[in-house]
Amino acid sequence: MTPIEIGLISVLAIVVLIYLGVYIPIALGVVSFVSIWLMRDNFDLAMNLLKIALSDSVMEYTFATVPLFTFMGLIVSKAGLGRDIYDVMNVGFRKITGGIGMATVGANAVFAAVTGSSIASASVFSTVAVPQMLRHDYNPRFAVGVVAGSSVLGMIIPPSAMLIIYSFVAEQSVGDMFVAGIIPGLMLAAAYIGAIAFFGRFVPSFIGGKTADDEYEPMGKRELLSKTLPLVTLIVVVLGGIYTGWLTPVEAGAAGAAVGLIIALIRRQMTPKKFWEALIETGHITAAILFLITAASIYSRMLGLAALPNELGDIIARNQFSFAMVMVIYVCLMLFLGTLLDTASIILIVVPLFLPIIEALGLSPVWFGIVTVVGAEIGLLTPPLGISCFVIKSTLNDDRIALKDVFLGALPFAFVMLLVLILLIRFPVISTVLT
């Protein structure tokens, strides 16, 4: 077989193995290693490339952003800051139809700016927002759908684990990716709020419920300050430090972790047991991401040896595909893979294939990263995988709400994400204006 044929079979084999439940880095690493061995008929070459992939991943200084931002997010979650910002948002939206849903989106957007995790957001707001919406007679599907939809903001609004993974795969600046994600993330949050207002006006049965004005007393300035100042401080330290150039992404992660720990201690929410749990979980997440990046490195080298990106570029050139057609193919591929794989898998598989084509077209890799993450995140809301939907179902543990209800409730928000994705593709300046 030719190297190209081996490369194509390898990509298909990786997708099949992941779908069958094989651990993602194992599927990527083992198949890529064997493919290189077969293509060059040289075991030593495959071993040397594996050693290079390992050393490149471990020695990369910017990888320190992963444990630092992960630790910060876990500390913030354990300190109860998610509930605080939700309470503030609820007071602001209480007089509006669907106001609790809007408050959930707003709180998720702010929470995402300090956690960077869709799973953490889905878990926190499943227990905070859904019971309250059900108590106010909201449609159960809307209640779980708005939490699922807004949870994806954790992977778009920086700091984001997916943006970090993309930056390693595409060899882009983590700081540039963080800054580029600000406007698209806020735009998606605004689009969600606008969609809820639209449903409340034209399809009220989808939302249901009633305003919660009678339950809320005006929040005093002191209480408002105590609930908002900690998160605002963290956002200013982390994103402000990166955007102004005062801090590198690694330094911002360290500063954010330190400030988050101080806030948790001041609020008396950090016990030795919780601190140890945060450290252990940070270690698990960091090791998993490092394993992913290492596997992605050997996978990229395998694709290069197989010349698959060049072959794909030649096919596009021969058929004279326009930019629009290339992006349609790319988005359709991500949406298809999103029904089978998680976000990290999609990024690791498709970016090495398409990035050379994007660069050949003179397009920004930073913009391409935002498009990739948003497109891949739609998969968090689509069956049969839909990780955020599974997290919400398992966190609620409510027999009244089936997994089908979570998926159907999240469907309108997945459609909103697709519309935002189209805007980001049509107007790349939205992603690059701040970089």
Phi, psi and omega in degrees: 000150177282160178304322180295318179297318178297319179297316179297315179298323181296315180298316179296320180296321179297314180299315181296316181296318179295318180296329179281355175106004177291138180304131189308307181299325178296313180299312180297310187292311184294312181297318180295317180299312180295322180296316178298318178301315181291319183296320183255355182050044185216102181295321181297322178297316179298319179294318180296319178293325177294319178296319179296318180298318179295314183292322179298319182290314184291324186273356182289117184298318184293348177297341179299342177297330184296302180294327183292311180289327176297314179298317179300315180297319179294319179297315180298319180295316181290337180280355177078021182288337177297316179294322181299310183291330176294319178299318180296314180296323181297320177297321182291327185254008191296335184269001186255143174299128185077017186299323180294324176295317177297320178297323178296318178297312181298317180294321178296321179298316179290317180298324180296330183290351179233356180245318179069023183227121176292323182294318179298317180297316180299319181292314183295310187279347172294322181273338183268311190268317186300311179302323180291320178295320178295324179295333179261023173065030174288153175300124182305323180294321177293318183301311180282330180294319182290327176291317179297314182297314183284342180295333181293345178300335180295339180260358181246310178289126183289155000283138185230131179297324181290324176294325177294314179299316178299319182299326178287315182296318184266000181057050177247163179291131177298319179299317179297321180293320179298311182296321181293335182277350185296303184294313177301322179295315179293324178296320179294320178298316178296323179295322177297314180297318177297322179294320178296319177297321178296313179298319180297329182275319188249336179228062185300334181295333179291327181270309183069200174076184179214163179293153184253028185300325185289343183267347189246126172270153179305136181278126180292158182301321182294315179294318178301316181294318182293332182272335184257328186301318181301312181293319178299319179299315179297317180297317180296317181296312186283295183288322177298319179296319180290314185294322180280347181086003179290329183232142169283165178304322179294315179296322178295321177296318179295316180296318179296319178297318180295314180295319178299319179294319178298316179299315180298322179291318179297322180280358180059038179253002184244108175261163177305323180295315179295321179297316179295319178299320179295319178296314181296315180295323176300317179297317180297313182295317181297316179297320180296317181291321177298319178298318178299312183295321177297315179296322179295327180295313179291328177296317179298320179293323177297317178297321179296317178295324179283346181062029180294316177301320178295319179295319178296320177296321178296320179298316180295320180292317181296323180271001178053047177292135177282171176302317181298318181293320178300316182289326176297314178300316183295313181295317178299320178296317179294319180295321178295311180295332179296337177280350184241324190238166176275172186300314182300318180298317181298314180299314183293329183276314190271329184298312178299335179284318189261339184301317177301325178293317180298317179294323178295331178279358179078021181267159184284125175296332178293312176301318181298326178295318178295316178300317181297313182294316179297315180297317180291328181293336176302330179297338178292344184249000186247142177286161004272350184278288175045066188304316181300321180294320178294320179298317180296315180299314182289327180290319181292316182051047182243117183295342179288340182244113179273163177300326177300321179296321179295314180296316180293324177293327181279343185303313179299327180285329173296322178294320177298319177300320180296320178296318178295321178299318178298319177296320180294325178288318182290326182234082182301337182298336178302322182273334189253356187297330183268347184274000000 
